Amino acid sequence: MIFVYILIFLAPLIPLSERYHTFYEVEQQLLDWDEEFGSNTDPWPSQYPGSGIIYELSQIGLSNQDNLPIYAVKLSYDADQTEDEARVLILGQCHAEEIYGVEIAMEMIDWLLHPNAFYPVNYLDRKLALENTELWVVPTHNPEGLLTVHGDTLAGEWIQDEWYRKNKTDINLNGIFDYVYGPGNDSDGVDLNRNYDFNWIFGDDKYELDYGCSANPSYISNFDYYRGKEPFSESEIQAVRDFAIDKQFLLSIAYHSSRSGCVSEKVIYPWNWAEGKSSPDFEVIDNLGRDIASFIPTQDGITTYLPSGSVSRRGNA
């Protein structure tokens, strides 16, 4: 028993594997790519002939509590110009503990910037994507949460919780970051994915208890789904909203990883409620979702992801 308690006590002091990007590593890599590609008008003359600049780095907002920058990367031919092209938005990470989204986003940028890398080498599809679309990638719009998951020093104290989900908004206004190591029970923070205005009313109020899901009824994560005091109360979601309105994206993909298993290995798209209430252009979205799901193998390698029109009435992204 003593050994077990020691492990629990030490767990928050153990950094994550170096294979995962910390917030500061994400920031530095984006700045390094900006230095390499941000003003280079002919980065790959053989693979991307006549491309012009293919990388543009922007800051689209700041986090709500700690004022950390939120970055967006534009990947396209003539990225420094505004052209009449379809715009696609990739949101890498929203929930703090869902760090796979950060890695997918960073590798996607790397993949498009380096046409000779990543085997098997086939840069023609990358070339077509850059020629015909504006791809915008936001590796994380929850930098506070990402820092908390990896670990950070706050007022001389090491703060780390690999289970943390929300941002760090001071809900009880006591000037202290109140969190409990492990799933849920964190007094501070807002679930950014519940802070949009669409169906905001169906999100959880603060300190609301969790009762699991049909796929995993024993998984309890209290307080983790707090929607915020009002729609768009959080600066992170204000940044995403304003960015989307400004760019008028044709398509957006947001990455999530389900620690509970309740919605794991699925491609979920809006929305397919009861009584025939489906989203505009649902048939198009459904076909696209099914195509995407068919390309992603499940972890056991037996089948592929399950496409699913969302039945949730919460305004998730």
N, C-alpha and C positions, 0 to 999 in steps of 0.2 A: 504493500500500500504506500509506503514511503516513496518507493521508486516511482510509482505512478504519479504521485503528487508533485514530485520533482520535475517530471516530464511536463506536466501541465503548466507548472510555474515557468519553466524555461521556454516553452513553445513560442511565446510571442517574441523572444529574443533571437530566434533563428531566422536569418534572412532567407528569402525565396531563392530558388535556383537562379544562377546568373544567366540562364537562357531566356529569362523573362525581362523585358525592358522596365526599368523604373521610370517614373515621370521625368526625372532629370536626364536620363539616357535618351528617352524619346525626344525631349527638347533639343539636346545636343546633336542627335542624329539629324533632325530636321534642319537645324542650322548648318550642319556640315554639308548636307545635300544642297542647301540653298547656296552655299559658297561654291560648290562644284558645278551646279546646274542652273542656278538662278539667273545668270546673265550669259550663259553659254548658248550662242545662236546656232551652233552646229555640233552637238555633242556626239552624234553617231552618224557620220556621213554615209556609211554603207547601209546600215540597218534602218535608220530614220532619215532618209535624204530629204532635205528641204524642210526639216521640222521646225526650225527656229527654236526658241526657248521652250522647253517641255516641262518646266517645274516652276511653280510660283507658290511662295509661302506667305500665308496671311494669319494674323491674329484676329479671331472673330469675337472674343469676349474674355471675361475673367470669372474665376470661380467665386462663389457667393461669400464664403467665410474668409479665405486666405488670399484672395485676389491673385490666384495663379493663372497664367495665360492659357487660353484654349486656342489651339492651332488648327488651321485647315490648309491642305495642300491641293493645288490645282495641277493636274497632269493632262497635258494636251499639246498638240502642235500649236505653236504660236500662243503659248500660255500667257504671255504678257499682253495679249490683245483680247478684246471682246468680240466673239464671233457668233454667228447664228448656228449653234450646234446644240444637240440634246445634252442636257446636264444631268449627271448622275451623282448622288450623294452616298458616300459610305461612312456610316457611324461605327467606329471600331468598338469603343467601350463606353457603356453608360453606367452599369452597376460595378462597384469598386472591385468586388472579388472575381468578376468575370474577365480575367486578364487575357484570355485567349483572343478576344476581340482586338486588343492592342497589337498582339503579335500578327494576326491576320492582316490588319491595316498596314503595319510597318512593312511586312513582307510584300504586300501588294504594291506599295510605293517602290520598294527596292526592285521588284520584278519588272516594273515598267521603266524604271530608270536605267536598267542594265540589261539590254536585249541579248547579250552574249552569255549571261549567267542563267542559272537554274536549268538543270537538265531534265528532260531532253530539250536542247536549244531549239526553240521555234518562235522566232520573233515576229512572224507575219501577223498573228492574231493580236499581238501587242501593238504593232504598227497600225493596224486597222482601227483599234480602239482609240489610239491617240489621234489619228487623223480625223475621226468622225464624231468624237464626243469630247465633252469636258467632264473629266472624272475628278470629283472633289472628295478628299479623304480626310476625315477628322479622327485621328488615332484614339483620342479620349476626350470626352467632354465632362469627365469627372476626375480632374487631376488631384483634388483633395482625397478622394476615395482611393485612388491608385497609390498615393503616397502612404496612406494608412495601411493598405494591404502589404506593401513592401516594407514599411517601417520608416519612421521619421522621428527626429528629435524635436520635441515641443516643450519650451520653457525648461530645458535641461533634462527632460524625461523622454525616454524612448517609448514611442507609441507605435504599436503594431497589432493588427488583427486581420488575419488572412480571411476571416469570415465576413468582414465588413462590407456593407452593400451601398450605403447612402453617401451623400456629401457630408460636410461637417457643420452645417448651419446650427447655430446655438439656439436650440428650440426653447430651452427654459431660461435663457438670458442670464445665466450665472457666470459667464465669462470663462467657463471650463469646458473642454471637450469631454463629454460624458459618454463613455462606451463601455461595454462589457465584452471581454474576450469570448469568442464563440458565436454561434448563430443567434442573431436577434438580441433583444433586450437593451439595445442602444438608445438612450434617451434623446440624444442629439441626431441631427441629420434628416434629410428628406430624400425619399425615393424619387430620383429625377424622372424615372419613367412613368410616374403617376402625376407629374406636375403640369402636364399639358392641359389645355382648356377643354379639349374634347372629352366629354363624359368624366370630367374631373370629379364630379359629385359621387361617382361610384368607387372612388379610391378610399383608402383607410384614413380615419382620423388619427391624431397622434395617440400613442400608447394603446393602440388597439391590438387585441390578442389575435394570434394566428391559429388556425385549426387544420393545417396541412392541406393535402389535396387527395383526390381519389387514387392517384398513382402512388402516393406516399403519405398516408394519413398520419404517420408517426413523426413526420418532419415538422417541427414547430419553430417558427422564426418570428417571435413577437416584435412589434414596433417597426419591422423592416419595410413596411409598405406605406409609410406615411406620405400622403399626397402633397403636403405643404399647406400653409395657412390660406392660400388662394391660388387659382390657376396662374402659372408663370411667376410665382413668387421667387423662384430661384434664378439667379443670373445665368447659370449654365443653360437652362432651358430657354430663357429669353434670347441667349446668343444663338441657339439652334433655330428658334422661331424666326428671328430677324434675318438670319443667314438664308433660310429656306424661302422666305418671302422675297428677299432680294434676288436670289438666283433662279427661282421658279423651276425647281428640279422636276424632270420628267419621271424619275424613279429614285427611290431611296432604299438602301438595305442597311439594317441595323443588326449588329451581331450580339448575341447573348449566349451564355452557357448556363445550363440549369443545374445549380448545385443540389437542388432538392430532387431532381429527376422527374419533376412534374411535367415539364415540357421539353425534355431532352430529345435530341436528334430529330428535330422537326424544322420545317420551313413554314413559318406562320405568316399569314398575310390578311389584310382587312377585307371586309369582315363578313361573316356568314351567320347572322343571327337566326333565331327561330322565326317561323311564319313568313319565310321568303324574304326577309329583310337582309339584303346583301349590299355591299358597297358599290358605288358607280364603277362601271367597267370591270365588274367582278370576274367575268368570263376571261378577259384578257389577263388580269392579275392571277387568276387561278391557273391558267395555262403556263404562265411564266413561272409561278411558284412550283408547279409540277416539274417543269424542265430543270429548274435549279436543283430541286430535291433529288432528281434522278442522277445527278453528277456527284453527289456527296455520299460516300460509303459510310455506313455505321461503324462504330468502333470494333465490333466483332467481325466485320468484313463480309457478313452474310447477305446483307441487303443494302438499301440506300435510305436516305432520310425520308420521313413521312411528310407530304404536303398537307397543309391544314388551314382552311379558312377560319380565322379566329372567331370563337363564340363568346369571348370575353367582352363585356361592355365597358371595361376600363379603357381610357384613351392612351394605350401604350404605344411606344415607338420601337 
